[in-house]
Amino acid sequence: PWIMEQVYALGQALLSRMKVNFVEDADTLMHDFREIAPTFVLFAPRVWEAVAADVRARMMDASPFKRALYERGMKMGLAALDQGTHSAAAEALLFRALRDRLGFTRLTSAATGGAALGPDTFRFFRAMGVPLRQLYGQTETLGAYTLHRGKTVDFDTVGVPFDDSIEIRVLDPDRNGIGEVLARHANMFHGYYKAGPDTPSDVRDGWMHTGDAGYVDRKGELVVIDRIKDLAVNIHGERFSPQYIENKLKFSPYVAEAVILGAGREYLAALVCIRYAVVAKWAEKNRIAFTTYSDLASKPAVIELIRREVEKVNAGLTDVQRVAKFVLLYKELDADDGELTRTRKVRRGVINEKYADLIDTIYAGAPSYRVDTVIRFQDGTTQRIRTTLPVIDLTAAPAILAAAE
């Protein structure tokens, strides 16, 4: 449900007569992908993250020998990537077979767009030999207008304009050069459907006001940080990007979604959703009995597992960006509940409103939060959930986990 569907599945298909394949079902995506082995693919960041998480999850079930080969191959591949090359040894040891398993054997071009993709996930696929590049644009501008050029990809940028006819500038930059990204070119839309003359427009004086915060780096590449409305400032006046930290957390195979809190607060906290399929497999392997998603997320061993993952991420962040507390949610965030967009971006306003009591509990210093709610599924059935969510304080984790047990 975004502009790239219209560009590739309709417009480009008619212009170039390329063959467009549609998966049979969302659950058969990767199986169909391997069967087709396409030459070009455009995935939203959440799909790339899910594929990477699935690979790492499968390795948990592999034999010790295969896990050792995987770890060795990835280590060599990432080291070669950092040197701007591709490891022939890693290719023979791991990547050729892995690409075949995923359906990437014939891939000559791959892209991501619609939201920011975490640098760790980007490096994972580039090291594997997937020619992944990032697009940036909006539906109002007929899709993308920037792209990484050549073989060198900067994981922190979205590349450069397609050609000289596309203009990009940063409005009202601060002392670090960060401001609102504006774009202009000949193929932009004329306006919103049925919008009257008095309706506010994102296009002013011919420039598309994207609503994204970013800057142009020294190489002339555009860096998009986050939505302007989502950039946050803590109580000390220090700015941070929730999306950047969330992407770091979601590189873990055990984390499906994360929402960073902390605007106007003393410290950062996170609402975390486990990746059910992966954590369930981990629990079965460790002989942990469970029944439902909410039951699994409440297990002390699972809480400890996620605590270790959050601490790994914290180790690579600055003091301002580190997560001090987190809670494992009793359900997955869902687009049907308005918590995510259809491209699976977090709707922060909805989250802040829907989970206001939980958020207040976290920042009040309480050790836990009592949940008594009813979930309605798409088929009309309902389920009542009664549980207690421990608030995990990373500065005093052992005591809190002991209380949870």
Stockholm file with secondary structure:
# STOCKHOLM 1.0

chainA/1-405         PWIMEQVYALGQALLSRMKVNFVEDADTLMHDFREIAPTFVLFAPRVWEAVAADVRARMMDASPFKRALYERGMKMGLAALDQGTHSAAAEALLFRALRDRLGFTRLTSAATGGAALGPDTFRFFRAMGVPLRQLYGQTETLGAYTLHRGKTVDFDTVGVPFDDSIEIRVLDPDRNGIGEVLARHANMFHGYYKAGPDTPSDVRDGWMHTGDAGYVDRKGELVVIDRIKDLAVNIHGERFSPQYIENKLKFSPYVAEAVILGAGREYLAALVCIRYAVVAKWAEKNRIAFTTYSDLASKPAVIELIRREVEKVNAGLTDVQRVAKFVLLYKELDADDGELTRTRKVRRGVINEKYADLIDTIYAGAPSYRVDTVIRFQDGTTQRIRTTLPVIDLTAAPAILAAAE
#=GR chainA/1-405 SS CCHHIIIIIIIIHHHHCCCCCCCSCGGGHHHHHHHHCCSEEEECHHHHHHHHHHHHHHHHHSCHHHHHHHHHHHHHHHHHHHTTSCCHHHIIIIIHHHHHHHTCTTCSEEEECSSCCCHHHHHHHHHHTCCEEEEEEEGGGTEEEEECCSSCCCTTCCCEESSTTCEEEEESCCTTSCEEEEEECTTCCCCCTTCCTTSCCSEETTEEEEEEEEEECTTSCEEEEEEGGGCEECTTSCEECHHHHHHHHHTSTTEEEEEEECTTSSSEEEEEEECHHHHHHHHHHTTCCCCSHHHHHTCHHHHHHHHHHHHHHHHTSCGGGCEEEEEECSSCCCGGGTSBCTTCCBCHHHHHHHTHHHHHHHHTTCSEEEEEEEEECTTSCEEEEEEEEECEETTSHHHHHHHHC
#=GC SS_cons         CCHHIIIIIIIIHHHHCCCCCCCSCGGGHHHHHHHHCCSEEEECHHHHHHHHHHHHHHHHHSCHHHHHHHHHHHHHHHHHHHTTSCCHHHIIIIIHHHHHHHTCTTCSEEEECSSCCCHHHHHHHHHHTCCEEEEEEEGGGTEEEEECCSSCCCTTCCCEESSTTCEEEEESCCTTSCEEEEEECTTCCCCCTTCCTTSCCSEETTEEEEEEEEEECTTSCEEEEEEGGGCEECTTSCEECHHHHHHHHHTSTTEEEEEEECTTSSSEEEEEEECHHHHHHHHHHTTCCCCSHHHHHTCHHHHHHHHHHHHHHHHTSCGGGCEEEEEECSSCCCGGGTSBCTTCCBCHHHHHHHTHHHHHHHHTTCSEEEEEEEEECTTSCEEEEEEEEECEETTSHHHHHHHHC
//
